[in-house]
């Protein structure tokens, strides 16, 4: 019975890695579409959100079957419960990638009011957090959990830089306001992706320790 349970936990890890890879690809594609104003790629991100939703449902079903058919001890129960929380956050990250793609389509005939430098940096840091949080779950690595959580400060700092730049542009010229707001929303979606990745890391911490992460004292 225990061996069977361990095998199913390994399969669950594989599913989480696969879903994380799909979501990561969605973020990358959304930002590439934005930078290149590639509308076909943006549309593929929107269409691909269905795959993320289906993957969430599939993993959720497997988790529930695992809980019902096996007899998990407390640690196993925390791992499966954390997995259920993790896929919810990953699904929401997919939604944010879709939101970015929709804005890209809206901006397709516009020249950007500024060079997009910090947005791809935010994307890179957010993806780093996502990958790190999933790796931490699979490896049961508390040090990696802490790294992911601390990295959210970088994402927040980049968001504040972008916000300050765009607000200044709006003040200088009202003509910039509509696109500036769209770009600010993209930055906000990336900030939320970082927040969801931090949530994942905190659930991993709980799964490993049985305690909620409270940060350094």
C-alpha positions in Angstrom: 0.0 0.0 0.0 2.8 2.4 0.9 4.7 1.7 -2.2 1.6 2.3 -4.3 1.1 5.6 -2.6 4.7 6.7 -3.1 4.4 5.8 -6.8 1.3 8.0 -7.1 3.0 10.9 -5.3 5.8 10.6 -7.9 3.3 10.8 -10.7 1.8 13.8 -9.0 5.2 15.5 -9.0 5.5 14.8 -12.7 2.1 16.4 -13.3 3.0 19.5 -11.4 6.3 19.8 -13.3 4.4 19.5 -16.6 1.8 22.1 -15.6 4.5 24.4 -14.4 6.2 24.0 -17.8 3.0 24.8 -19.6 2.4 27.9 -17.5 6.0 29.1 -17.9 5.7 28.7 -21.6 2.5 30.8 -21.6 4.2 33.6 -19.7 7.2 33.5 -22.1 4.9 33.5 -25.1 2.8 36.4 -23.8 5.8 38.6 -23.2 7.4 37.7 -26.5 4.1 38.5 -28.2 4.1 41.9 -26.4 7.7 42.8 -27.3 7.4 41.7 -30.9 3.7 42.8 -31.3 3.1 39.3 -32.6 -0.7 39.0 -32.6 -0.8 35.3 -33.7 1.4 34.4 -30.8 -0.8 36.4 -28.4 -3.9 34.6 -29.7 -2.2 31.2 -29.2 -1.6 32.2 -25.5 -5.3 32.9 -25.1 -6.3 29.6 -26.8 -3.7 27.7 -24.8 -5.3 28.8 -21.5 -7.8 26.0 -22.1 -4.9 23.5 -21.8 -3.9 24.9 -18.4 -7.5 24.7 -17.1 -7.8 21.1 -18.3 -4.5 20.2 -16.6 -5.7 21.8 -13.4 -8.8 19.7 -13.5 -6.9 16.5 -14.2 -4.4 17.0 -11.3 -7.3 18.0 -9.0 -9.1 14.8 -9.8 -5.9 12.7 -9.2 -5.4 14.4 -5.9 -8.9 13.7 -4.7 -8.7 10.0 -5.8 -5.4 9.8 -4.0 -7.0 11.0 -0.8 -10.1 8.8 -1.1 -8.5 5.6 -2.1 -5.3 5.6 0.0 -4.7 6.2 3.7 -2.4 9.1 3.9 -0.5 10.0 7.0 -0.3 13.6 8.1 2.7 14.5 6.0 1.2 12.8 2.9 -2.1 14.7 3.5 -0.2 18.0 3.7 1.6 17.2 0.4 -1.6 16.4 -1.5 -3.4 19.4 0.0 -0.5 21.7 -1.0 -0.6 20.3 -4.5 -4.3 21.3 -4.7 -3.4 24.8 -3.6 -0.4 25.0 -6.0 -2.5 24.1 -9.1 -5.0 26.8 -8.2 -2.2 29.4 -8.2 -0.7 28.1 -11.4 -4.1 28.3 -13.1 -4.4 31.9 -12.0 -0.9 32.6 -13.4 -2.1 31.2 -16.7 -5.0 33.6 -16.5 -2.6 36.5 -16.1 -0.6 35.4 -19.1 -3.9 35.4 -21.0 -4.6 38.9 -19.8 -1.3 40.2 -21.0 -1.9 38.6 -24.4 -5.3 40.4 -24.6 -3.7 43.7 -24.0 -1.1 43.0 -26.6 -3.8 42.4 -29.2 -5.4 45.7 -28.1 -2.1 47.5 -28.7 -1.3 45.9 -32.0 -1.6 49.0 -34.2 0.2 51.3 -31.7 3.8 52.3 -31.4 5.0 51.8 -27.9 5.4 55.1 -25.9 8.6 53.8 -24.3 11.1 51.0 -24.8 10.0 47.9 -22.8 13.0 47.2 -20.7 11.8 46.4 -17.2 8.7 44.4 -18.2 10.8 41.5 -19.7 13.0 41.7 -16.5 9.9 41.3 -14.4 8.8 38.4 -16.5 12.2 36.7 -16.1 12.1 37.1 -12.3 8.5 35.9 -12.1 9.3 32.8 -14.1 12.4 32.2 -11.9 10.1 32.3 -8.9 7.5 29.9 -10.5 10.2 27.4 -11.5 11.9 27.6 -8.1 8.6 27.0 -6.2 7.8 23.9 -8.2 11.4 22.6 -7.8 11.1 23.2 -4.1 8.0 21.1 -3.9 9.5 18.2 -5.9 12.8 18.3 -4.0 11.3 19.2 -0.6 13.9 22.0 -0.4 13.3 24.6 2.3 16.3 26.7 1.2 14.8 27.0 -2.2 11.5 28.0 -0.7 13.1 30.9 1.1 14.9 32.0 -2.0 11.7 32.1 -4.0 9.9 34.1 -1.3 12.8 36.6 -1.0 12.9 37.0 -4.8 9.4 38.6 -4.7 11.1 41.8 -3.5 12.9 42.0 -6.9 9.6 41.7 -8.8 8.0 44.4 -6.5 10.9 46.7 -7.0 10.7 46.4 -10.8 7.0 47.1 -10.6 7.5 50.2 -8.7 10.1 51.4 -11.2 7.7 50.8 -14.1 4.9 52.5 -12.3 6.9 55.6 -11.5 8.1 55.8 -15.2 4.6 55.5 -16.6 3.0 57.9 -14.1 5.6 60.5 -15.1 4.8 59.9 -18.8 1.1 60.5 -18.1 1.9 63.7 -16.3 4.1 64.9 -19.2 1.5 64.1 -21.8 -2.1 63.1 -21.5 -1.8 61.5 -25.0 0.3 58.8 -23.4 -2.3 58.0 -20.7 -4.3 55.2 -22.3 -1.3 53.1 -23.4 0.5 53.9 -20.2 -2.4 52.4 -18.2 -2.3 49.2 -20.4 1.4 48.8 -19.8 1.0 49.4 -16.1 -1.7 46.6 -16.1 0.8 44.3 -17.7 3.3 45.1 -15.0 0.6 44.5 -12.4 -0.2 41.1 -13.9 3.5 40.2 -13.7 3.6 41.3 -10.1 0.6 39.0 -9.4 2.4 36.1 -11.1 5.2 36.8 -8.6 2.7 36.8 -5.7 1.1 33.5 -6.9 4.6 32.0 -7.1 5.3 33.1 -3.6 2.0 31.5 -2.5 3.2 28.3 -4.0 6.4 28.5 -2.1 4.6 29.1 1.1 2.4 26.1 0.6 5.5 24.0 -0.1 6.9 25.3 3.2 3.7 24.1 5.0 3.7 20.8 3.2 7.3 20.1 4.4 7.1 21.5 7.9 3.5 21.5 8.9 3.8 25.2 9.8 2.9 28.3 7.9 5.8 30.5 6.7 6.2 33.6 8.8 9.4 35.0 7.5 12.7 35.9 9.2 12.5 37.1 12.7 
